[in-house]
């Protein structure tokens, strides 16, 4: 059962990483990067490293992605007006 969860998390991380690299819209690419970081955090959690998984989810999946999304929205707002 644990190996199935790990395989699903690995597949999700790969799909979200590819989406972050190829999506032309920066907002969707940043959200895809956040989903990849959360799936990597889940992978760390299943590999018996809960603190690393928690920090991965909170710092990279939360704070860094919020920073990227806010920069993308500010740059878009500057281009409009």
Secondary structure by P-SEA (a helix, b strand, c coil): caaaaaaaaaaaaaaaaaaaaccccaaaaaaaaaaaaaaaaaaaaaacaaaaaaaaacccccaaaaaaaaaaaaaaaaaac
